Amino acid sequence: MPRFQYSGVFMDKKCTKDSVEKNAKGVMMQLYNTIVNMDVSLANKVLYWLNDWSGYILPNEKVFKYNELIKYEQYCIVEINLGFNVGSEAGGLHYGVIIDKDNSKSSRNVMIIPFKSLGVSESEEDIDQKTEVYLGNNVFEKEIIKQKQILSKIEFKLKKYNVKNNNIIMEKDENYKKLLKKKTYIEAEIAKFSQGTIAQVGQMRLISKMRIYYPTSTSEKLYGLKLSDENIIRIKNKFNELYF
């Protein structure tokens, strides 16, 4: 006897357009009812992932040009979308580190170890000592410097806007609004980068390169950022503890 009784939609197994439409309506209505009755925070996480999955991944999976991505070197840091997963599996947007020794540009997949950040009231002692390793709060130091330089340029442009218009905020000016939005985004990124970083070695996994948000080109954030030698040793030691 299973612990939980399966109560999913009865699926029409005919491989026709009509059966697909019938199944889709049933499954989508079931999904809708499940989501609207979930915890609000959890529901939003599901919806963000479904939006990316249906709007980006599924339509582009067969035509995605993996060869046009940069070559991902060992121990470089990336931002990835792990989707919405089961139980305590890591999901959603995460930073992580590539651990393939020599991943070719033609490869569609890459092995990663995801990161997470220390909570506001957490310390190094609060992490899962068995499966995680603390990397300190300087992992993104070089990226913080780059982002602060970009932020400084944005603030200079915003200041010019205000001076030019006698300090009247240009609420209807699209360029001004874009600058404000970018300023807010970069400030949030810098705040995230400044938190303590935890490597979730026990959550190591193979992912499609389609899940990589940044960097995909040499001009994007995180490009060229790698783990320090000290943190590489920390991860290797934890890996050996777990698997050998």
C-alpha positions, 0 to 999 in steps of 0.5 A: 500500500503506497503511503500517499494515494495518487490522485492525478488526472486520468490520461488519454493514451491515444497519440492524437492532437485531440488527446493531447488537448484533452490531457493538457486541459485536465493537467493544467486545471489540476496544476492550477488548483494545486498552486492556488491552494499552496503557500503563497511563497512556494506557489510563486517559486513554482510559477517562476519556474513554470514561466521559464520552463514553458516560455524559454526552455521547452520552445528552444530546447531543440534549437539551442546553440550550445556551441555559441556559449563560452567555454566553461572552465573548471572552478569558474562560477556561474548563475544557474536556474535549477528549477522547482525540485522535490523536497530538500533538493536545491532549486531556483536561482543559484550561484554554483561552480563548474567542476568538470576538468575539461568541458568542451564547448560542444557538450550540452551538459556540465557538472556543478556544485550549487552555492547558497548564502548564509542567512542574516542570523546564521553563522558558519556553525549553522550549515550542514557540516556533513554535506556543505562547506563554508567558503567565506564572504570573499568568493565574489570579491572581484565581481563586487568591484566590477559591479560597483564600477558599473553602479558608479557610472549609473549613479553619475548618469542619474545625477546628470538627469537631475541636474539637467531637469532641475532635480525634477524626477523624470517619471515618464522618461523611459531611459531614466526609469531603466537606469533606476531599475538597473541601479536597484538590480545591481545594488541587490546583486552586490548585497547578495555577493557580500553574504557568506557563501556555502558550497552544497557539495552533497547537491552536486549534479549534472545540468543542461547548459540551458540552465546557465543564466550568467555568464553566457558571453565574455561581456556578462557578469561573473565572466572570468570569476573562479574559486580561490585555491583555498576554496578549491581544497575545501570543496575537494576535501568535502567531496572526498569525505562524502564519496570516497 
